[in-house]
Amino acid sequence: MKKLLTAIAAATMLLGASATIASAEGERFVLISHAPDSDSWWNVIKNAIKIAGDQMGVTVEYRNPPTGDLADMARIVQQAAASKPDGIIVTIADFDVLKGPITDAVDQGIPVITINSGTAKQSAELGALMHVGQPEYTAGNEAGKRAAKAGVKSFLCVNHYITNPASVQRCKGFADAIGADLKSSMIDSGQDPAEIKNKVLAYLSAHPKTDAILTLGPTSALPTLAALDQASLSGEIYFGTFDLSPEIAAAIKDGTIVFAIDQQPYLQGYLPVVILTNYVRYGVLPSGNINSGPGFITKDNISLVEKYAGVYR
């Protein structure tokens, strides 16, 4: 992995030295995510593709279903392919829903790199060049192993995007690590902050012996923080989350959140643009997939990354 990133960085520097030539080629790529407009976590990826686009001298368009509807996302993939871009970067939010549109794009000769959601195996089945992302079950399982060492035997997984199979894998990995039943430990919280807060409060009221909480990103983490504060449980219950935001960073520093799982979304946006540019121009391609995570941000290392939260981390 280190050698791969070094090679990519070197290629980026060389291309940067001849920016006029790169700009003249002006390839156009489209990144399609499953995220609704309300999901601020994707701002890091938007920032990454802008920086990569400027460095490579290419145009990168970001498209997404405004409400997170996956049928809408499938249509966006079809529309993007019909516009004949030089490459597509796409999340595998639901393999069955997106299989047709993505494989159609590949059949048209459009290079595709999958990111974020989905697995390397699914990416290969779709005919994509590679997958850049985090193995979600592994990430949840590693988080659960940490919790198990702290004595956690039961938990609540606050799933704000339960229609995305990758989110369920996060919860399942954690449940398996601590020996808990997934079905009784996971709630479909929805994405409305007030609704998430109320559902968390209701669950904790009905299950007062819950040892831990796992949230899957800022969308569910922030209302959960509010719920714990209202219930006077802040710092009293083991709390882990996926992803980072300024509010999550602050909660790690004050001890309310034990860890944040960092899948390094910046790399998920930046690397595919660099790789596709080099592939389209020169026919070169790294061998294999890239795991951008999981990494764990705790009180011990938060000072190293907090200033970049929401921008690069």
C-alpha positions as CSV (number, residue, x, y, z in Angstrom):
1,M,0.0,0.0,0.0
2,K,2.8,2.4,0.9
3,K,4.6,1.7,-2.3
4,L,1.4,2.2,-4.3
5,L,0.7,5.6,-2.7
6,T,4.3,6.6,-3.2
7,A,4.1,5.8,-6.9
8,I,0.8,7.7,-7.3
9,A,2.2,10.7,-5.5
10,A,5.3,10.7,-7.7
11,A,3.1,10.5,-10.8
12,T,1.0,13.4,-9.5
13,M,4.1,15.5,-9.0
14,L,5.4,14.8,-12.5
15,L,2.0,15.6,-14.1
16,G,1.8,18.8,-12.0
17,A,5.1,19.9,-13.5
18,S,3.5,20.0,-16.9
19,A,0.1,21.5,-15.9
20,T,-0.5,23.1,-19.3
21,I,-0.3,19.8,-21.1
22,A,-2.6,18.1,-18.6
23,S,-5.2,20.9,-18.8
24,A,-5.2,20.7,-22.6
25,E,-6.3,17.1,-22.4
26,G,-9.2,18.0,-20.2
27,E,-10.8,14.6,-19.5
28,R,-14.2,14.5,-17.8
29,F,-15.1,12.1,-15.1
30,V,-18.3,11.6,-13.1
31,L,-18.4,10.6,-9.4
32,I,-21.9,9.2,-8.4
33,S,-22.6,8.6,-4.8
34,H,-25.6,7.3,-3.0
35,A,-25.6,10.1,-0.4
36,P,-28.6,12.4,0.1
37,D,-28.0,16.1,-0.1
38,S,-28.2,16.3,3.7
39,D,-25.2,14.1,4.3
40,S,-22.3,16.5,5.1
41,W,-19.8,13.6,5.4
42,W,-19.5,13.6,1.6
43,N,-18.0,17.1,1.7
44,V,-14.6,15.5,2.2
45,I,-14.9,13.5,-1.0
46,K,-16.2,16.6,-2.9
47,N,-13.1,18.5,-1.7
48,A,-10.9,15.6,-2.7
49,I,-12.2,15.4,-6.3
50,K,-11.9,19.1,-6.7
51,I,-8.2,19.0,-5.6
52,A,-7.5,16.0,-7.7
53,G,-9.3,17.5,-10.7
54,D,-7.2,20.7,-10.4
55,Q,-4.0,18.8,-10.1
56,M,-4.7,16.5,-13.0
57,G,-6.3,19.2,-15.2
58,V,-9.5,17.3,-15.6
59,T,-13.2,18.0,-14.8
60,V,-14.9,15.9,-12.2
61,E,-18.6,16.1,-11.8
62,Y,-20.3,15.0,-8.5
63,R,-23.8,13.6,-8.8
64,N,-26.1,12.0,-6.3
65,P,-29.8,11.3,-5.6
66,P,-31.0,14.3,-3.5
67,T,-33.0,12.1,-1.1
68,G,-30.7,9.0,-1.2
69,D,-33.2,7.0,-3.3
70,L,-31.2,4.1,-4.9
71,A,-33.6,3.8,-7.8
72,D,-32.8,7.4,-8.5
73,M,-29.1,6.7,-8.2
74,A,-29.4,3.9,-10.8
75,R,-31.0,6.4,-13.2
76,I,-28.2,8.9,-12.5
77,V,-25.6,6.2,-13.4
78,Q,-27.5,5.6,-16.7
79,Q,-27.6,9.3,-17.5
80,A,-23.9,9.7,-16.7
81,A,-22.9,6.8,-19.0
82,A,-25.1,8.3,-21.8
83,S,-23.1,11.5,-21.5
84,K,-20.0,9.6,-22.6
85,P,-17.5,10.6,-19.8
86,D,-13.9,9.5,-19.8
87,G,-14.6,7.5,-16.6
88,I,-17.1,6.9,-13.9
89,I,-16.5,6.6,-10.1
90,V,-19.4,5.1,-8.3
91,T,-20.4,3.6,-5.0
92,I,-22.0,0.1,-4.8
93,A,-24.7,1.2,-2.4
94,D,-26.9,-1.8,-3.5
95,F,-25.4,-4.4,-5.8
96,D,-28.7,-5.7,-7.2
97,V,-30.1,-2.2,-7.9
98,L,-26.9,-0.8,-9.5
99,K,-25.6,-3.9,-11.3
100,G,-27.4,-3.2,-14.6
101,P,-26.5,0.4,-15.0
102,I,-22.8,-0.1,-13.9
103,T,-22.2,-3.1,-16.2
104,D,-23.9,-1.3,-19.1
105,A,-21.4,1.6,-18.6
106,V,-18.5,-0.9,-18.6
107,D,-19.9,-2.6,-21.7
108,Q,-19.8,0.8,-23.4
109,G,-16.1,0.9,-22.8
110,I,-16.3,3.5,-20.0
111,P,-13.6,2.8,-17.3
112,V,-15.2,2.4,-13.9
113,I,-13.7,2.6,-10.4
114,T,-16.0,1.7,-7.5
115,I,-15.5,3.4,-4.1
116,N,-16.9,3.5,-0.5
117,S,-19.8,1.1,-0.4
118,G,-19.6,-2.5,-1.7
119,T,-16.8,-5.0,-1.8
120,A,-13.8,-5.8,-3.9
121,K,-15.6,-9.0,-5.1
122,Q,-18.7,-7.1,-6.1
123,S,-16.5,-4.5,-7.9
124,A,-14.8,-7.3,-9.9
125,E,-18.2,-8.8,-10.8
126,L,-19.3,-5.5,-12.2
127,G,-16.3,-5.3,-14.4
128,A,-14.8,-2.3,-12.6
129,L,-11.1,-1.6,-12.8
130,M,-10.7,-1.6,-9.0
131,H,-12.3,-0.8,-5.7
132,V,-11.2,1.9,-3.3
133,G,-12.8,1.7,0.1
134,Q,-13.1,0.1,3.5
135,P,-14.1,-3.5,4.1
136,E,-17.2,-2.7,6.2
137,Y,-17.7,-6.0,8.0
138,T,-14.0,-6.0,9.0
139,A,-14.2,-2.4,10.2
140,G,-17.3,-3.2,12.4
141,N,-15.7,-6.4,13.6
142,E,-12.4,-4.6,14.7
143,A,-14.5,-2.0,16.5
144,G,-16.4,-4.8,18.3
145,K,-13.2,-6.5,19.3
146,R,-12.1,-3.2,21.0
147,A,-15.4,-3.0,22.8
148,A,-15.3,-6.7,23.8
149,K,-11.9,-6.0,25.5
150,A,-13.7,-3.3,27.5
151,G,-16.3,-5.7,28.7
152,V,-19.1,-4.8,26.2
153,K,-21.7,-7.6,25.7
154,S,-24.7,-5.7,24.3
155,F,-25.0,-2.7,22.1
156,L,-27.3,-0.5,20.0
157,C,-26.4,0.1,16.4
158,V,-28.0,3.3,15.1
159,N,-28.3,2.6,11.4
160,H,-29.3,5.8,9.5
161,Y,-29.1,4.1,6.1
162,I,-30.4,0.7,6.6
163,T,-31.2,0.2,2.9
164,N,-27.5,0.2,2.2
165,P,-26.2,-3.3,2.8
166,A,-22.7,-2.0,3.7
167,S,-24.2,-0.3,6.7
168,V,-25.7,-3.5,8.0
169,Q,-22.3,-5.2,7.6
170,R,-20.8,-2.6,9.9
171,C,-23.4,-3.5,12.6
172,K,-23.1,-7.2,12.0
173,G,-19.3,-7.2,12.3
174,F,-19.6,-5.4,15.7
175,A,-22.4,-7.8,16.9
176,D,-20.4,-10.9,15.9
177,A,-17.3,-9.6,17.8
178,I,-19.2,-9.2,21.1
179,G,-21.5,-12.2,20.6
180,A,-24.7,-10.1,20.4
181,D,-27.9,-10.7,18.3
182,L,-27.9,-8.3,15.4
183,K,-31.7,-8.1,14.9
184,S,-32.4,-7.0,18.4
185,S,-29.4,-4.6,18.5
186,M,-30.0,-2.6,15.4
187,I,-32.6,0.1,14.7
188,D,-33.6,1.8,11.5
189,S,-33.2,5.4,12.7
190,G,-33.9,7.3,9.5
191,Q,-32.0,10.5,8.8
192,D,-34.1,13.1,10.6
193,P,-32.1,14.4,13.6
194,A,-35.1,14.7,15.9
195,E,-36.4,11.2,14.9
196,I,-32.9,9.7,15.5
197,K,-32.7,11.3,18.9
198,N,-36.1,10.1,20.0
199,K,-35.5,6.5,18.7
200,V,-32.2,6.3,20.6
201,L,-33.9,7.5,23.8
202,A,-36.7,5.0,23.3
203,Y,-34.4,2.1,22.8
204,L,-32.2,3.0,25.8
205,S,-35.4,3.3,27.9
206,A,-36.6,-0.1,26.8
207,H,-33.1,-1.6,27.2
208,P,-31.5,0.1,30.2
209,K,-28.7,-2.5,30.4
210,T,-27.3,-1.6,27.0
211,D,-23.5,-1.6,27.3
212,A,-22.5,0.3,24.1
213,I,-23.7,2.4,21.2
214,L,-22.3,2.2,17.6
215,T,-23.3,5.0,15.1
216,L,-22.5,4.9,11.5
217,G,-21.5,8.5,10.8
218,P,-22.2,12.1,11.8
219,T,-25.8,11.8,10.6
220,S,-26.6,9.4,13.4
221,A,-23.8,10.3,15.8
222,L,-24.7,13.9,16.4
223,P,-28.4,13.2,17.4
224,T,-27.2,10.3,19.5
225,L,-24.8,12.6,21.4
226,A,-27.9,14.8,22.1
227,A,-29.9,11.8,23.3
228,L,-27.1,10.8,25.7
229,D,-26.9,14.3,27.0
230,Q,-30.6,14.4,27.6
231,A,-30.6,11.0,29.3
232,S,-27.5,12.0,31.5
233,L,-25.6,9.2,29.9
234,S,-22.8,11.2,28.2
235,G,-19.5,9.5,29.1
236,E,-21.4,6.7,30.9
237,I,-22.0,4.4,28.0
238,Y,-19.3,2.9,25.6
239,F,-19.8,4.9,22.4
240,G,-18.0,4.3,19.1
241,T,-18.8,5.7,15.7
242,F,-17.8,5.6,12.1
243,D,-16.3,8.6,10.4
244,L,-15.3,12.0,11.7
245,S,-16.7,15.5,12.0
246,P,-15.8,18.5,14.2
247,E,-18.5,17.5,16.7
248,I,-17.3,13.9,16.8
249,A,-13.7,15.1,17.3
250,A,-14.8,17.2,20.3
251,A,-16.7,14.3,21.8
252,I,-13.6,12.1,21.5
253,K,-11.5,14.7,23.3
254,D,-14.0,15.0,26.1
255,G,-14.4,11.3,26.5
256,T,-18.0,10.9,25.3
257,I,-16.9,8.9,22.2
258,V,-14.3,6.3,22.6
259,F,-13.2,6.0,19.0
260,A,-14.1,7.0,15.4
261,I,-13.4,4.6,12.6
262,D,-11.7,6.5,9.8
263,Q,-12.1,5.1,6.3
264,Q,-10.2,8.1,4.9
265,P,-12.8,9.4,2.5
266,Y,-10.3,11.9,1.0
267,L,-8.5,8.9,-0.5
268,Q,-11.7,7.5,-1.9
269,G,-12.3,10.7,-3.8
270,Y,-8.7,11.7,-4.7
271,L,-7.1,8.4,-5.7
272,P,-9.7,7.3,-8.3
273,V,-9.4,10.7,-10.2
274,V,-5.6,10.3,-10.3
275,I,-5.7,6.7,-11.3
276,L,-8.4,7.2,-14.0
277,T,-6.4,10.1,-15.5
278,N,-3.3,8.0,-15.7
279,Y,-5.2,5.1,-17.1
280,V,-7.0,7.1,-19.8
281,R,-3.9,8.9,-20.8
282,Y,-1.2,6.3,-20.6
283,G,-2.8,3.0,-20.0
284,V,-1.2,2.4,-16.6
285,L,-3.1,1.0,-13.7
286,P,-2.2,-0.2,-10.2
287,S,-2.6,-3.9,-9.5
288,G,-5.3,-4.8,-7.0
289,N,-7.7,-2.8,-4.9
290,I,-7.0,-0.2,-2.3
291,N,-8.3,-0.4,1.3
292,S,-8.6,3.2,2.6
293,G,-9.5,2.0,6.1
294,P,-10.3,1.1,8.8
295,G,-8.2,3.4,11.0
296,F,-9.1,4.3,14.6
297,I,-9.1,7.8,15.9
298,T,-9.0,8.0,19.7
299,K,-8.2,10.4,22.4
300,D,-4.5,9.4,22.0
301,N,-4.3,10.6,18.3
302,I,-7.1,13.0,17.8
303,S,-4.8,16.0,18.0
304,L,-3.1,14.8,14.8
305,V,-6.3,14.9,12.7
306,E,-8.9,17.1,14.3
307,K,-7.9,20.2,12.4
308,Y,-8.6,18.4,9.2
309,A,-12.0,17.0,10.2
310,G,-14.7,17.6,7.6
311,V,-12.1,18.7,5.0
312,Y,-9.5,16.1,4.6
313,R,-10.5,13.5,7.3
